[in-house]
Amino acid sequence: MTTVLVSGTAKMMDIKIHGHSSHDVCIALSALTNALVQFTEDYRDRNATFTADILKYESGAVDIRVMFGGAANVINYLQGIEAVLTGFKLYEANFPGEVKYVDAKVIGDIL
């Protein structure tokens, strides 16, 4: 099973993607994960007040930590990754024994 854990506050966010699934599901999740990492790095490179660390990036384990550096970055980053997070949620809905998505964000009040 692959678990996607998204947690954070108005100042920071952690995204952890750990585990393995069946071949076809794992390929799709890998594509979503790679898109998330690429967007995070690109966003970081374009925004001086936004910091992001790819803490782990290996087969079966990806850990990302972002520090928003302001409300505008919260909104822009979350909008930027919305399609990827929706993809993870859809895979959980369609493959419940293979994907678990946990949204533990507490930043909704500022949006």
PyMOL CGO cylinders between C-alpha atoms (Angstrom):
from pymol import cmd
from pymol.cgo import CYLINDER

trace = [
    CYLINDER, 0.00, 0.00, 0.00, 1.09, 3.55, -0.72, 0.3, 1, 1, 1, 1, 1, 1,
    CYLINDER, 1.09, 3.55, -0.72, 0.23, 6.20, 1.85, 0.3, 1, 1, 1, 1, 1, 1,
    CYLINDER, 0.23, 6.20, 1.85, 0.11, 9.90, 0.99, 0.3, 1, 1, 1, 1, 1, 1,
    CYLINDER, 0.11, 9.90, 0.99, 0.18, 12.11, 4.09, 0.3, 1, 1, 1, 1, 1, 1,
    CYLINDER, 0.18, 12.11, 4.09, -0.32, 15.86, 3.72, 0.3, 1, 1, 1, 1, 1, 1,
    CYLINDER, -0.32, 15.86, 3.72, 0.04, 17.85, 6.93, 0.3, 1, 1, 1, 1, 1, 1,
    CYLINDER, 0.04, 17.85, 6.93, 0.81, 21.41, 7.79, 0.3, 1, 1, 1, 1, 1, 1,
    CYLINDER, 0.81, 21.41, 7.79, -0.12, 24.81, 9.10, 0.3, 1, 1, 1, 1, 1, 1,
    CYLINDER, -0.12, 24.81, 9.10, -0.37, 28.32, 7.69, 0.3, 1, 1, 1, 1, 1, 1,
    CYLINDER, -0.37, 28.32, 7.69, 3.44, 28.50, 7.74, 0.3, 1, 1, 1, 1, 1, 1,
    CYLINDER, 3.44, 28.50, 7.74, 4.59, 25.08, 6.54, 0.3, 1, 1, 1, 1, 1, 1,
    CYLINDER, 4.59, 25.08, 6.54, 3.55, 21.82, 4.93, 0.3, 1, 1, 1, 1, 1, 1,
    CYLINDER, 3.55, 21.82, 4.93, 4.90, 18.29, 4.93, 0.3, 1, 1, 1, 1, 1, 1,
    CYLINDER, 4.90, 18.29, 4.93, 4.03, 15.83, 2.18, 0.3, 1, 1, 1, 1, 1, 1,
    CYLINDER, 4.03, 15.83, 2.18, 5.07, 12.21, 2.64, 0.3, 1, 1, 1, 1, 1, 1,
    CYLINDER, 5.07, 12.21, 2.64, 4.49, 9.52, 0.04, 0.3, 1, 1, 1, 1, 1, 1,
    CYLINDER, 4.49, 9.52, 0.04, 5.58, 6.09, 1.24, 0.3, 1, 1, 1, 1, 1, 1,
    CYLINDER, 5.58, 6.09, 1.24, 5.06, 2.53, 0.13, 0.3, 1, 1, 1, 1, 1, 1,
    CYLINDER, 5.06, 2.53, 0.13, 4.42, 0.51, -3.00, 0.3, 1, 1, 1, 1, 1, 1,
    CYLINDER, 4.42, 0.51, -3.00, 1.31, -0.61, -4.84, 0.3, 1, 1, 1, 1, 1, 1,
    CYLINDER, 1.31, -0.61, -4.84, 0.58, -2.91, -7.76, 0.3, 1, 1, 1, 1, 1, 1,
    CYLINDER, 0.58, -2.91, -7.76, 2.62, -2.23, -10.88, 0.3, 1, 1, 1, 1, 1, 1,
    CYLINDER, 2.62, -2.23, -10.88, 0.10, -0.08, -12.79, 0.3, 1, 1, 1, 1, 1, 1,
    CYLINDER, 0.10, -0.08, -12.79, -0.99, 1.92, -9.75, 0.3, 1, 1, 1, 1, 1, 1,
    CYLINDER, -0.99, 1.92, -9.75, 2.61, 2.45, -8.67, 0.3, 1, 1, 1, 1, 1, 1,
    CYLINDER, 2.61, 2.45, -8.67, 3.50, 3.82, -12.12, 0.3, 1, 1, 1, 1, 1, 1,
    CYLINDER, 3.50, 3.82, -12.12, 0.67, 6.35, -11.93, 0.3, 1, 1, 1, 1, 1, 1,
    CYLINDER, 0.67, 6.35, -11.93, 1.53, 7.37, -8.37, 0.3, 1, 1, 1, 1, 1, 1,
    CYLINDER, 1.53, 7.37, -8.37, 5.18, 7.77, -9.38, 0.3, 1, 1, 1, 1, 1, 1,
    CYLINDER, 5.18, 7.77, -9.38, 4.13, 10.12, -12.19, 0.3, 1, 1, 1, 1, 1, 1,
    CYLINDER, 4.13, 10.12, -12.19, 2.04, 12.20, -9.76, 0.3, 1, 1, 1, 1, 1, 1,
    CYLINDER, 2.04, 12.20, -9.76, 4.89, 12.23, -7.24, 0.3, 1, 1, 1, 1, 1, 1,
    CYLINDER, 4.89, 12.23, -7.24, 7.46, 13.31, -9.82, 0.3, 1, 1, 1, 1, 1, 1,
    CYLINDER, 7.46, 13.31, -9.82, 5.14, 16.11, -10.99, 0.3, 1, 1, 1, 1, 1, 1,
    CYLINDER, 5.14, 16.11, -10.99, 4.76, 17.25, -7.36, 0.3, 1, 1, 1, 1, 1, 1,
    CYLINDER, 4.76, 17.25, -7.36, 8.52, 17.29, -6.79, 0.3, 1, 1, 1, 1, 1, 1,
    CYLINDER, 8.52, 17.29, -6.79, 9.16, 19.15, -10.05, 0.3, 1, 1, 1, 1, 1, 1,
    CYLINDER, 9.16, 19.15, -10.05, 6.48, 21.77, -9.34, 0.3, 1, 1, 1, 1, 1, 1,
    CYLINDER, 6.48, 21.77, -9.34, 7.80, 22.25, -5.80, 0.3, 1, 1, 1, 1, 1, 1,
    CYLINDER, 7.80, 22.25, -5.80, 11.36, 22.79, -7.02, 0.3, 1, 1, 1, 1, 1, 1,
    CYLINDER, 11.36, 22.79, -7.02, 10.23, 25.15, -9.80, 0.3, 1, 1, 1, 1, 1, 1,
    CYLINDER, 10.23, 25.15, -9.80, 8.04, 27.16, -7.42, 0.3, 1, 1, 1, 1, 1, 1,
    CYLINDER, 8.04, 27.16, -7.42, 10.90, 27.42, -4.94, 0.3, 1, 1, 1, 1, 1, 1,
    CYLINDER, 10.90, 27.42, -4.94, 13.28, 28.62, -7.64, 0.3, 1, 1, 1, 1, 1, 1,
    CYLINDER, 13.28, 28.62, -7.64, 10.85, 31.40, -8.66, 0.3, 1, 1, 1, 1, 1, 1,
    CYLINDER, 10.85, 31.40, -8.66, 9.85, 32.64, -5.17, 0.3, 1, 1, 1, 1, 1, 1,
    CYLINDER, 9.85, 32.64, -5.17, 12.45, 34.06, -2.80, 0.3, 1, 1, 1, 1, 1, 1,
    CYLINDER, 12.45, 34.06, -2.80, 10.17, 33.92, 0.26, 0.3, 1, 1, 1, 1, 1, 1,
    CYLINDER, 10.17, 33.92, 0.26, 9.21, 30.25, -0.30, 0.3, 1, 1, 1, 1, 1, 1,
    CYLINDER, 9.21, 30.25, -0.30, 11.58, 27.51, 0.82, 0.3, 1, 1, 1, 1, 1, 1,
    CYLINDER, 11.58, 27.51, 0.82, 11.26, 23.82, 0.05, 0.3, 1, 1, 1, 1, 1, 1,
    CYLINDER, 11.26, 23.82, 0.05, 13.39, 20.83, 0.91, 0.3, 1, 1, 1, 1, 1, 1,
    CYLINDER, 13.39, 20.83, 0.91, 13.09, 17.46, -0.76, 0.3, 1, 1, 1, 1, 1, 1,
    CYLINDER, 13.09, 17.46, -0.76, 14.13, 15.55, 2.35, 0.3, 1, 1, 1, 1, 1, 1,
    CYLINDER, 14.13, 15.55, 2.35, 13.90, 12.11, 0.77, 0.3, 1, 1, 1, 1, 1, 1,
    CYLINDER, 13.90, 12.11, 0.77, 13.48, 11.16, -2.90, 0.3, 1, 1, 1, 1, 1, 1,
    CYLINDER, 13.48, 11.16, -2.90, 13.89, 7.46, -3.50, 0.3, 1, 1, 1, 1, 1, 1,
    CYLINDER, 13.89, 7.46, -3.50, 11.89, 4.45, -4.59, 0.3, 1, 1, 1, 1, 1, 1,
    CYLINDER, 11.89, 4.45, -4.59, 8.94, 4.06, -2.26, 0.3, 1, 1, 1, 1, 1, 1,
    CYLINDER, 8.94, 4.06, -2.26, 9.70, 7.11, -0.11, 0.3, 1, 1, 1, 1, 1, 1,
    CYLINDER, 9.70, 7.11, -0.11, 9.39, 10.83, -0.83, 0.3, 1, 1, 1, 1, 1, 1,
    CYLINDER, 9.39, 10.83, -0.83, 9.36, 13.50, 1.89, 0.3, 1, 1, 1, 1, 1, 1,
    CYLINDER, 9.36, 13.50, 1.89, 8.83, 17.16, 1.05, 0.3, 1, 1, 1, 1, 1, 1,
    CYLINDER, 8.83, 17.16, 1.05, 8.82, 20.08, 3.49, 0.3, 1, 1, 1, 1, 1, 1,
    CYLINDER, 8.82, 20.08, 3.49, 7.81, 23.57, 2.41, 0.3, 1, 1, 1, 1, 1, 1,
    CYLINDER, 7.81, 23.57, 2.41, 7.90, 26.82, 4.35, 0.3, 1, 1, 1, 1, 1, 1,
    CYLINDER, 7.90, 26.82, 4.35, 5.40, 29.20, 2.76, 0.3, 1, 1, 1, 1, 1, 1,
    CYLINDER, 5.40, 29.20, 2.76, 6.83, 32.58, 3.74, 0.3, 1, 1, 1, 1, 1, 1,
    CYLINDER, 6.83, 32.58, 3.74, 3.49, 34.35, 3.38, 0.3, 1, 1, 1, 1, 1, 1,
    CYLINDER, 3.49, 34.35, 3.38, -0.21, 33.86, 2.67, 0.3, 1, 1, 1, 1, 1, 1,
    CYLINDER, -0.21, 33.86, 2.67, 0.20, 34.45, -1.08, 0.3, 1, 1, 1, 1, 1, 1,
    CYLINDER, 0.20, 34.45, -1.08, 2.57, 31.48, -1.30, 0.3, 1, 1, 1, 1, 1, 1,
    CYLINDER, 2.57, 31.48, -1.30, 0.09, 29.29, 0.59, 0.3, 1, 1, 1, 1, 1, 1,
    CYLINDER, 0.09, 29.29, 0.59, -2.63, 30.05, -1.93, 0.3, 1, 1, 1, 1, 1, 1,
    CYLINDER, -2.63, 30.05, -1.93, -0.41, 29.86, -5.01, 0.3, 1, 1, 1, 1, 1, 1,
    CYLINDER, -0.41, 29.86, -5.01, 1.37, 26.65, -3.99, 0.3, 1, 1, 1, 1, 1, 1,
    CYLINDER, 1.37, 26.65, -3.99, -1.85, 24.86, -3.03, 0.3, 1, 1, 1, 1, 1, 1,
    CYLINDER, -1.85, 24.86, -3.03, -3.46, 25.91, -6.31, 0.3, 1, 1, 1, 1, 1, 1,
    CYLINDER, -3.46, 25.91, -6.31, -0.38, 24.68, -8.13, 0.3, 1, 1, 1, 1, 1, 1,
    CYLINDER, -0.38, 24.68, -8.13, -0.47, 21.21, -6.57, 0.3, 1, 1, 1, 1, 1, 1,
    CYLINDER, -0.47, 21.21, -6.57, -4.26, 20.83, -6.51, 0.3, 1, 1, 1, 1, 1, 1,
    CYLINDER, -4.26, 20.83, -6.51, -4.39, 18.57, -9.58, 0.3, 1, 1, 1, 1, 1, 1,
    CYLINDER, -4.39, 18.57, -9.58, -1.70, 16.27, -8.18, 0.3, 1, 1, 1, 1, 1, 1,
    CYLINDER, -1.70, 16.27, -8.18, -3.43, 15.98, -4.79, 0.3, 1, 1, 1, 1, 1, 1,
    CYLINDER, -3.43, 15.98, -4.79, -6.74, 15.33, -6.55, 0.3, 1, 1, 1, 1, 1, 1,
    CYLINDER, -6.74, 15.33, -6.55, -5.01, 12.56, -8.50, 0.3, 1, 1, 1, 1, 1, 1,
    CYLINDER, -5.01, 12.56, -8.50, -3.88, 10.92, -5.27, 0.3, 1, 1, 1, 1, 1, 1,
    CYLINDER, -3.88, 10.92, -5.27, -7.43, 11.19, -3.88, 0.3, 1, 1, 1, 1, 1, 1,
    CYLINDER, -7.43, 11.19, -3.88, -8.91, 9.64, -7.01, 0.3, 1, 1, 1, 1, 1, 1,
    CYLINDER, -8.91, 9.64, -7.01, -6.49, 6.74, -6.84, 0.3, 1, 1, 1, 1, 1, 1,
    CYLINDER, -6.49, 6.74, -6.84, -7.49, 6.19, -3.22, 0.3, 1, 1, 1, 1, 1, 1,
    CYLINDER, -7.49, 6.19, -3.22, -11.18, 6.15, -4.24, 0.3, 1, 1, 1, 1, 1, 1,
    CYLINDER, -11.18, 6.15, -4.24, -10.58, 3.75, -7.13, 0.3, 1, 1, 1, 1, 1, 1,
    CYLINDER, -10.58, 3.75, -7.13, -7.95, 1.53, -5.49, 0.3, 1, 1, 1, 1, 1, 1,
    CYLINDER, -7.95, 1.53, -5.49, -8.80, 1.62, -1.76, 0.3, 1, 1, 1, 1, 1, 1,
    CYLINDER, -8.80, 1.62, -1.76, -6.64, -1.37, -0.89, 0.3, 1, 1, 1, 1, 1, 1,
    CYLINDER, -6.64, -1.37, -0.89, -3.60, 0.13, -2.58, 0.3, 1, 1, 1, 1, 1, 1,
    CYLINDER, -3.60, 0.13, -2.58, -3.65, 3.86, -1.83, 0.3, 1, 1, 1, 1, 1, 1,
    CYLINDER, -3.65, 3.86, -1.83, -4.42, 5.77, 1.34, 0.3, 1, 1, 1, 1, 1, 1,
    CYLINDER, -4.42, 5.77, 1.34, -4.63, 9.57, 1.26, 0.3, 1, 1, 1, 1, 1, 1,
    CYLINDER, -4.63, 9.57, 1.26, -4.53, 11.41, 4.59, 0.3, 1, 1, 1, 1, 1, 1,
    CYLINDER, -4.53, 11.41, 4.59, -5.15, 15.16, 4.63, 0.3, 1, 1, 1, 1, 1, 1,
    CYLINDER, -5.15, 15.16, 4.63, -4.12, 16.57, 8.00, 0.3, 1, 1, 1, 1, 1, 1,
    CYLINDER, -4.12, 16.57, 8.00, -3.72, 20.20, 6.91, 0.3, 1, 1, 1, 1, 1, 1,
    CYLINDER, -3.72, 20.20, 6.91, -4.90, 22.87, 9.32, 0.3, 1, 1, 1, 1, 1, 1,
    CYLINDER, -4.90, 22.87, 9.32, -4.50, 25.80, 6.95, 0.3, 1, 1, 1, 1, 1, 1,
    CYLINDER, -4.50, 25.80, 6.95, -7.99, 25.97, 5.49, 0.3, 1, 1, 1, 1, 1, 1,
    CYLINDER, -7.99, 25.97, 5.49, -9.03, 28.89, 7.68, 0.3, 1, 1, 1, 1, 1, 1,
    CYLINDER, -9.03, 28.89, 7.68, -6.59, 31.30, 6.03, 0.3, 1, 1, 1, 1, 1, 1,
    CYLINDER, -6.59, 31.30, 6.03, -7.62, 30.56, 2.45, 0.3, 1, 1, 1, 1, 1, 1,
]
cmd.load_cgo(trace, "trace")
